Amino acid sequence: MNDMSNVQAAIAARVENPDWWRGAVIYQVYPRSFQDSSGDGVGDLAGIASRLDHIASLGVDAVWISPFFKSPMKDFGYDVSDYREVDPMFGSLADFDALIARAHELGLKVLIDLVLSHTSDQHAWFKESRKDHANPKADWYVWADAKPTGAPPNNWLSIFGGSAWQWDGGRMQYYLHNFLTSQPDLNFHCPAVQDELLRVAEFWLDRGVDGFRLDTINFYVHDAELRDNPALDPALRNDQTAPAVNPYNWQEHLYDKSRPENLAFLKRLRAVMKPYGAAAVGEVGDAQLGLEILGQYTAGDDMMNMCYAFELLAKDKPTAGYVAETMHRVERVAADGWACWAFSNHDVPRHISRWGLSEAAARAYVVLMMCLRGSACLYQGEELGLPEADVAFEDLQDPYGIEFWPEFKGRDGCRTPMVWDAGVHGGFSHGNEARPWLPVAPEHLPRAVEEQEGDSASMLAHYRRAVALRKAHEVLRSGAQEIAAQGDLLVIRRTGQGREVLALFNLAEGPVSHEAGAGWTALEEAAALGAAPLEGERVTLGAWGFALLGR
């Protein structure tokens, strides 16, 4: 374990500054694809530790590490078979301790991805639970009898396709799985389950982690009566939670997730975290009620600190009107809460490709994110301007993509290895070692870190400047926000501590002008970011132009 004096010092610093997470910029690492230090073609913890200097150079506040726990890897770590062990492919607990120590030396907080809603079917808990109806863990998972016809207990569907119920011949019952059949859902109506999961959180907090990203946070609790979900009005269907080809989108998910009973557990979890000064960001997967749930889960100081909102992870490019309306909706339903925004992550196509962005548009959007109220997540490779990789069917690893190919190609295109140089395997694996678990995209190599390093005009340099903008102005991290759309022009006013920032964004190809009024001057960082100049009291923005003013 890390030196306890260092862990205690980190805890004391967090407790002294309990709002360290508010407005923070968080960098997501997908461990399998970040850096392979062993030459087996899979990224690992030692590899992450060796690249922390790059992450720190971006100026971000924290790193979120996707799951590295022991797992059969049916869903690449999101199917945990031991919450207290590192999977050997990623290294050891000692490697994790070294990573934490190095991150803290660099001033980086570390959030780890806890998957509490379900485990792997290879977890010792499930192996015991499925034995019979009388063992000590018999009710640790969601078991239910078949209908008289032998059909599943209700109509709930899996996000990965088909029924959310899998028959088990040993217990002669069905078990619930909201995801793969190999990912049985834990039963949060069982007090012993909640108690043990809280002990898991304490285990990692004692090792020095600064907080958690909580996977599928609104899936923890199911309806104890197992009532059928009603049909959803076809006009309300969208593919925010599942791809459009998946009939999961045809139900209104009233009973299989987002249950009010979940709130009590979240309060228990926050109570465990508070003495450590730790923070949590919960992933809310709900296409209809996402922001409302965000508001519920982050209200007050006894719930989660932040929730991960999907509105800017949507398929369609955000217009000025869409961004403004999204922020207004947050004001209505989550006035006391806190959102964490992202454009890309390990589950959706990279936003450069998803939205068909030009270089200028990509640069405008990251500055926009740094000006929005909330915290922000950047996904590995985003700072290089990486597009979505085109992974051939024979190279696919993601069971989601294999199931719904070719209408939905899965998540492998955003999970290909990070490119550090233009050499063999992009520097992900050095020399001619084992082939990476996913092929390195050839189109990524010219955008590798080494190819952009030292180029002040590069996308990498632009991301560094954008993050520095937020860090330089506390009002952008925690100030109040007024936002409005005027056609294609997005007008953001941030205020606090006697300071105002006016950020203007032209989210289209045609030029727009804006009369700013008296007293504004361009922010010191504006010119280096490529912002338009202030001419008197007027700003003229070309295609994807922006201006940054203060007073």
C-alpha positions in Angstrom: 0.0 0.0 0.0 1.1 3.6 -0.5 3.0 5.2 2.3 0.2 6.0 4.9 1.7 9.4 5.7 1.3 10.4 2.1 -2.2 9.0 1.9 -3.2 10.9 5.1 -1.6 14.1 3.7 -3.7 13.7 0.5 -6.9 13.2 2.5 -6.2 16.2 4.7 -5.7 18.4 1.6 -9.0 17.2 0.1 -10.9 17.7 3.4 -9.4 21.2 3.6 -10.6 22.0 0.1 -13.9 19.9 -0.1 -15.0 21.5 -3.4 -11.8 20.6 -5.3 -13.9 18.7 -7.8 -16.2 21.6 -8.7 -15.3 22.8 -12.2 -12.4 20.3 -12.4 -11.1 19.0 -15.7 -10.8 15.2 -15.6 -8.9 13.1 -18.2 -10.3 9.6 -18.8 -7.9 6.7 -19.4 -9.1 3.4 -20.9 -6.3 1.1 -19.5 -6.3 -1.5 -22.2 -5.5 1.1 -24.8 -3.3 3.7 -23.1 0.2 2.3 -22.8 1.5 -1.3 -22.9 4.6 -1.6 -20.7 4.9 -5.4 -20.8 4.8 -6.0 -24.6 1.7 -8.3 -24.5 -0.4 -5.9 -26.6 -2.6 -4.8 -23.7 -2.2 -1.5 -21.8 -1.5 -1.7 -18.1 -1.1 0.3 -14.9 2.7 0.6 -15.2 2.1 2.0 -18.7 -0.4 4.6 -17.3 2.1 5.6 -14.6 4.8 6.1 -17.3 2.6 8.5 -19.2 1.2 10.6 -16.3 3.6 13.4 -17.2 1.7 13.8 -20.5 -1.6 14.0 -18.6 -0.2 16.5 -16.2 1.1 18.6 -19.1 -2.5 19.1 -20.2 -3.2 21.0 -17.0 -6.1 18.8 -15.9 -7.0 18.3 -12.3 -7.7 14.6 -12.2 -7.4 11.3 -14.1 -10.3 8.8 -14.3 -9.1 5.2 -14.8 -11.6 2.8 -16.3 -11.8 -0.6 -14.6 -8.7 -2.6 -14.0 -10.1 -5.1 -11.5 -9.8 -8.9 -11.8 -12.2 -9.9 -14.6 -12.8 -12.5 -17.3 -13.0 -9.5 -19.7 -16.3 -10.4 -21.3 -17.0 -6.7 -21.2 -13.4 -5.6 -20.8 -13.3 -5.0 -17.1 -16.9 -3.9 -16.6 -17.5 -7.4 -15.4 -15.7 -7.6 -12.1 -14.8 -11.0 -10.6 -12.9 -9.5 -7.6 -13.3 -5.9 -6.5 -10.1 -5.9 -4.4 -7.6 -7.3 -6.9 -6.0 -5.9 -10.0 -6.3 -8.2 -13.0 -2.9 -9.7 -13.8 -3.1 -8.3 -17.4 -3.0 -4.8 -15.8 -0.4 -5.5 -13.2 -0.7 -5.7 -9.4 -1.8 -3.7 -6.4 1.8 -2.6 -6.0 1.6 -1.2 -9.5 -1.6 0.7 -8.6 0.0 2.1 -5.5 2.9 3.3 -7.5 0.5 5.0 -10.0 -1.3 6.8 -7.2 1.9 8.0 -5.6 3.2 9.3 -9.0 -0.1 11.0 -9.8 -0.1 12.8 -6.5 3.5 13.9 -7.0 2.3 15.5 -10.2 -0.7 17.2 -8.5 -3.2 14.9 -10.2 -6.2 13.4 -8.4 -7.1 9.8 -9.3 -10.7 8.6 -9.7 -11.3 4.9 -10.3 -14.3 3.4 -12.1 -16.4 1.4 -9.7 -18.9 -1.0 -11.2 -21.4 -1.7 -8.4 -24.6 -2.5 -10.2 -23.4 -6.0 -11.4 -20.5 -8.4 -11.2 -19.1 -11.1 -13.5 -20.8 -14.5 -13.3 -17.3 -15.6 -12.3 -17.3 -13.7 -9.1 -17.2 -15.9 -6.0 -20.4 -14.2 -4.7 -22.4 -15.3 -7.8 -20.9 -18.8 -7.8 -22.2 -19.2 -4.3 -25.5 -17.5 -4.9 -26.4 -19.8 -7.8 -25.8 -23.0 -5.9 -29.2 -23.2 -4.2 -31.9 -21.1 -2.5 -30.5 -21.4 1.1 -26.8 -20.5 0.9 -25.6 -17.3 2.7 -25.5 -15.3 -0.6 -28.7 -16.8 -2.1 -30.3 -13.3 -2.2 -27.2 -11.3 -3.2 -28.4 -11.3 -6.9 -31.8 -10.7 -8.4 -33.4 -14.2 -8.8 -37.0 -14.8 -9.8 -39.2 -17.7 -10.8 -40.4 -18.3 -14.3 -43.9 -17.6 -15.3 -46.1 -20.7 -15.5 -45.3 -20.9 -19.2 -41.6 -20.9 -18.5 -41.2 -17.4 -19.8 -39.1 -14.8 -18.0 -40.6 -13.0 -14.9 -41.4 -9.8 -16.9 -40.6 -7.8 -20.0 -37.4 -6.1 -19.0 -34.8 -5.9 -21.8 -31.0 -5.9 -21.7 -29.0 -3.0 -23.1 -26.9 -5.5 -25.0 -30.0 -7.1 -26.7 -32.7 -9.5 -25.8 -34.3 -10.3 -22.5 -32.7 -9.0 -19.3 -33.4 -12.4 -17.8 -31.2 -15.5 -18.1 -32.3 -19.0 -17.0 -30.1 -20.9 -14.6 -30.8 -24.6 -14.5 -29.1 -25.1 -11.1 -31.4 -22.8 -9.2 -34.3 -23.4 -11.6 -34.8 -19.6 -11.7 -34.0 -16.6 -13.8 -31.4 -14.0 -12.9 -31.4 -10.4 -13.9 -28.7 -9.0 -16.2 -29.1 -5.4 -17.5 -26.1 -6.0 -19.7 -24.4 -9.2 -20.8 -25.7 -12.6 -19.6 -22.3 -12.9 -17.9 -23.0 -9.7 -15.8 -25.6 -10.7 -13.2 -27.2 -7.8 -11.3 -26.6 -7.4 -7.6 -29.6 -7.2 -5.3 -29.5 -3.8 -3.6 -32.6 -4.8 -1.6 -30.3 -7.1 0.4 -28.6 -5.0 3.2 -25.6 -7.3 3.2 -24.9 -6.4 -0.5 -24.9 -2.7 0.3 -22.7 -3.2 3.3 -20.1 -5.1 1.3 -20.0 -2.7 -1.5 -19.4 0.2 0.9 -16.5 -1.8 2.3 -15.2 -2.1 -1.3 -15.3 1.7 -1.6 -13.4 2.0 1.8 -10.8 -0.4 0.6 -9.8 1.8 -2.3 -10.2 5.0 -0.4 -7.7 3.6 2.2 -5.3 3.0 -0.7 -5.3 6.7 -1.6 -7.8 7.1 -4.4 -9.4 10.6 -4.5 -12.8 9.4 -5.6 -14.9 7.4 -8.0 -16.6 7.4 -11.3 -19.7 5.2 -10.7 -20.7 3.1 -13.6 -24.4 3.0 -14.4 -25.3 4.6 -11.1 -29.1 4.6 -11.8 -29.2 0.9 -12.4 -28.3 -0.1 -8.8 -31.9 -0.7 -7.5 -34.7 -2.5 -9.3 -38.4 -2.6 -8.6 -38.9 -5.3 -5.9 -42.3 -6.2 -7.4 -40.7 -6.8 -10.8 -43.5 -4.9 -12.6 -43.5 -4.8 -16.4 -42.1 -1.6 -18.1 -44.8 0.2 -20.2 -44.3 0.9 -23.9 -42.7 4.1 -24.8 -44.3 6.5 -27.3 -42.3 6.0 -30.5 -42.0 9.8 -30.8 -40.0 9.8 -27.6 -37.5 7.1 -28.6 -33.9 8.1 -29.0 -30.5 6.3 -29.1 -28.8 8.1 -26.2 -28.7 5.0 -24.0 -28.7 2.2 -26.6 -28.3 2.1 -30.4 -31.4 2.8 -32.4 -31.5 -0.8 -33.7 -32.0 -2.1 -30.1 -35.6 -2.5 -29.0 -34.4 -1.5 -25.5 -35.4 2.0 -26.7 -39.1 0.9 -27.0 -39.7 0.8 -23.3 -40.2 3.4 -20.7 -37.8 2.2 -18.1 -39.8 2.8 -14.9 -39.1 -0.3 -13.0 -35.7 -1.8 -14.1 -33.7 1.3 -13.2 -33.8 4.9 -11.8 -35.8 3.8 -8.8 -36.4 6.2 -5.9 -35.1 3.5 -3.5 -31.6 4.2 -4.9 -31.3 7.5 -3.1 -30.8 5.9 0.3 -27.8 3.9 -0.9 -26.2 6.9 -2.5 -26.5 8.8 0.8 -24.8 5.9 2.5 -22.0 5.9 -0.1 -21.5 9.7 0.3 -21.3 9.3 4.1 -18.4 6.8 3.6 -16.6 9.2 1.2 -16.9 12.4 3.3 -14.2 11.7 5.9 -11.8 11.1 3.0 -12.7 14.3 1.2 -13.4 12.1 -1.8 -15.7 12.9 -4.8 -17.8 10.8 -7.0 -19.2 11.3 -10.5 -22.1 9.1 -11.3 -22.9 7.9 -14.9 -26.6 8.3 -15.5 -27.9 6.1 -18.3 -31.5 7.3 -19.0 -32.5 8.7 -22.3 -35.7 10.4 -21.1 -34.9 11.5 -17.5 -31.1 11.9 -17.4 -30.9 15.5 -16.3 -33.8 15.0 -13.8 -31.9 12.1 -12.3 -28.8 14.2 -12.3 -30.6 16.8 -10.2 -31.9 14.2 -7.7 -28.5 12.4 -7.3 -26.5 15.6 -6.8 -28.8 17.8 -4.7 -27.5 18.9 -1.3 -24.3 17.8 0.3 -25.3 14.2 1.3 -25.6 12.8 -2.3 -23.2 12.5 -5.1 -20.9 15.4 -6.0 -21.5 15.3 -9.7 -23.2 13.2 -12.4 -22.0 12.5 -15.9 -24.5 13.9 -18.3 -25.1 12.4 -21.8 -26.6 15.4 -23.5 -23.3 16.4 -25.1 -22.4 12.8 -25.9 -25.4 12.7 -28.3 -25.2 11.7 -31.9 -26.1 15.1 -33.4 -23.7 18.1 -33.3 -24.8 20.5 -30.6 -26.3 23.7 -32.0 -26.3 27.0 -30.1 -30.0 26.4 -29.4 -29.4 22.9 -28.2 -26.6 23.9 -25.8 -28.6 26.8 -24.4 -31.8 24.7 -23.9 -29.7 21.9 -22.3 -28.2 24.4 -19.8 -31.7 25.9 -19.1 -33.0 22.5 -18.4 -30.2 21.9 -16.0 -31.2 25.1 -14.2 -34.8 23.9 -14.0 -34.3 20.3 -12.8 -30.8 20.4 -11.2 -30.5 23.9 -9.8 -28.8 22.6 -6.7 -26.8 19.9 -8.5 -23.6 19.7 -10.6 -23.1 18.2 -14.0 -20.0 16.8 -15.5 -19.8 17.2 -19.3 -18.0 15.2 -22.0 -18.0 15.1 -25.8 -16.3 11.7 -26.1 -15.7 8.6 -24.0 -15.1 4.8 -24.3 -18.8 4.1 -25.2 -19.5 6.5 -28.1 -17.8 7.3 -31.4 -15.3 10.0 -31.1 -16.9 13.4 -31.4 -14.7 14.6 -34.2 -16.2 11.9 -36.4 -19.6 11.7 -34.7 -20.3 15.3 -35.4 -18.3 15.6 -38.6 -16.2 18.4 -37.2 -13.6 20.5 -39.1 -10.4 21.5 -37.3 -11.8 24.9 -36.6 -15.1 23.5 -35.2 -13.2 21.0 -33.0 -11.1 23.9 -31.5 -14.2 25.9 -30.8 -16.0 23.1 -29.0 -13.3 22.4 -26.5 -13.1 26.1 -25.6 -16.9 26.0 -25.3 -16.6 23.1 -22.8 -14.1 25.0 -20.7 -16.6 27.9 -20.5 -19.7 25.9 -19.5 -20.8 25.6 -15.9 -20.0 22.1 -14.6 -17.0 19.9 -14.5 -15.5 18.5 -17.7 -14.1 15.1 -18.9 -11.6 14.7 -21.7 -11.2 11.3 -23.3 -7.7 10.0 -24.1 -6.7 11.0 -27.6 -9.2 13.7 -27.8 -6.4 16.2 -27.2 -4.8 15.0 -30.4 -7.9 15.5 -32.5 -8.3 11.7 -33.2 -11.2 10.7 -35.4 -13.1 7.4 -34.9 -11.1 4.4 -36.1 -12.7 2.1 -38.6 -12.2 -1.4 -37.2 -12.9 -4.3 -39.5 -15.4 -6.9 -38.4 -12.8 -9.6 -38.1 -10.9 -7.3 -35.6 -13.9 -6.5 -33.4 -13.6 -7.3 -29.8 -16.7 -5.6 -28.4 -19.7 -8.0 -27.9 -22.0 -5.1 -28.4 -20.7 -4.4 -31.9 -20.6 -8.0 -32.8 -24.3 -8.4 -31.8 -25.6 -5.5 -33.8 -23.2 -5.3 -36.7 -23.3 -3.7 -39.3 -26.1 -1.2 -38.3 -24.1 -0.5 -35.0 -20.4 -1.2 -35.1 -19.9 -1.1 -31.3 -17.4 0.7 -29.2 -14.1 -0.5 -30.6 -13.6 2.4 -32.9 -13.1 4.8 -29.9 -11.0 2.3 -28.0 -8.1 1.7 -30.3 -4.6 2.3 -28.8 -3.3 5.7 -28.0 -0.7 7.0 -30.4 2.5 8.4 -28.8 4.7 8.4 -31.9 4.5 7.5 -35.6 6.5 4.3 -35.3 5.5 0.7 -34.9 2.2 0.4 -33.0 2.2 4.1 -32.5 4.4 3.8 -29.4 1.6 2.0 -27.6 3.7 -1.2 -27.6 7.3 -0.7 -28.3 9.3 -2.4 -31.0 7.7 -5.5 -32.6 6.1 -7.0 -29.6 2.7 -8.7 -29.6 0.1 -7.2 -31.8 -2.1 -4.7 -29.8 -5.5 -6.0 -28.7 -7.1 -3.7 -31.2 -5.2 -2.5 -34.3 -3.7 1.0 -34.2 -5.5 3.2 -36.7 -3.1 4.3 -39.5 -4.9 7.6 -39.8 -4.0 8.3 -36.2 -0.2 8.1 -36.6 0.3 11.6 -38.1 -1.5 13.0 -35.0 0.6 11.2 -32.5 1.8 13.0 -29.4 5.4 13.3 -30.6 4.3 14.6 -34.0 2.4 17.4 -32.3 4.7 18.1 -29.3 6.5 21.4 -29.7 4.1 22.7 -32.4 2.3 25.7 -31.0 -0.3 25.5 -33.7 -1.2 21.8 -33.0 -4.5 20.5 -31.5 -2.5 19.3 -28.5 -1.2 22.8 -27.8 -4.7 24.2 -28.3 -6.1 21.8 -25.7 -3.5 22.8 -23.2 -4.3 26.4 -23.7 -8.1 25.7 -23.4 -7.6 23.9 -20.1 -5.3 26.7 -18.9 -8.0 29.2 -19.7 -10.4 27.6 -17.2 -7.7 27.3 -14.5 -6.8 30.9 -14.9 -10.3 32.1 -14.2 -12.0 30.8 -11.1 -15.3 32.2 -12.5 -15.2 29.6 -15.3 -14.8 26.8 -12.7 -17.5 27.8 -10.2 -19.2 31.0 -11.2 -22.9 31.5 -12.0 -24.0 31.2 -15.7 -26.4 33.0 -18.0 -26.7 31.5 -21.4 -28.7 32.3 -24.5 -28.8 31.4 -28.2 -29.2 34.1 -30.8 -29.5 32.1 -34.0 -26.1 30.3 -34.4 -24.5 32.5 -31.8 -24.2 31.1 -28.3 -23.7 33.8 -25.6 -22.4 32.7 -22.2 -21.9 35.0 -19.3 -20.2 33.7 -16.2 -20.1 35.8 -13.0 -18.7 35.5 -9.6 -16.3 37.0 -7.0 -16.7 40.4 -8.7 -15.6 39.1 -12.1 -17.4 38.6 -15.4 -16.5 36.6 -18.4 -18.4 36.8 -21.7 -17.8 33.9 -24.1 -19.3 34.1 -27.6 -19.4 31.1 -29.9 -20.5 31.0 -33.6 -21.5 27.3 -34.0 -22.0 27.5 -37.7 -20.3 28.3 -41.0 -21.8 31.8 -41.6 -20.4 35.0 -40.0 -22.1 36.6 -37.1 -21.7 39.8 -35.1 -22.4 40.8 -31.6 -22.5 44.1 -29.8 -20.9 43.3 -26.4 -21.4 46.7 -24.8 -19.1 48.9 -22.8 -16.4 47.9 -20.4 -15.2 44.6 -21.9 -11.7 43.7 -22.8 -10.3 40.6 -24.4 -9.0 38.0 -22.0 -5.3 37.7 -21.9 -5.5 34.1 -23.1 -7.8 34.9 -26.0 -5.4 35.6 -28.8 -3.3 32.5 -28.3 -6.5 30.4 -28.4 -7.4 32.0 -31.8 -10.3 34.1 -30.4 -11.7 36.9 -32.5 -10.6 40.4 -31.4 -12.8 43.0 -29.8 -13.3 46.0 -32.1 -14.7 48.8 -30.0 -17.7 47.2 -28.5 -18.4 44.8 -31.3 -17.1 41.3 -32.1 -17.4 39.7 -35.6 -17.1 35.9 -35.6 -16.3 33.9 -38.7 -17.2 30.2 -39.2 -16.7 28.5 -35.8 -15.2 31.6 -34.4 -15.3 32.6 -30.7 -14.5 35.5 -28.5 -13.5 35.6 -24.8 -14.0 38.9 -23.0 -13.8 39.9 -19.4 -14.5 42.8 -17.0 
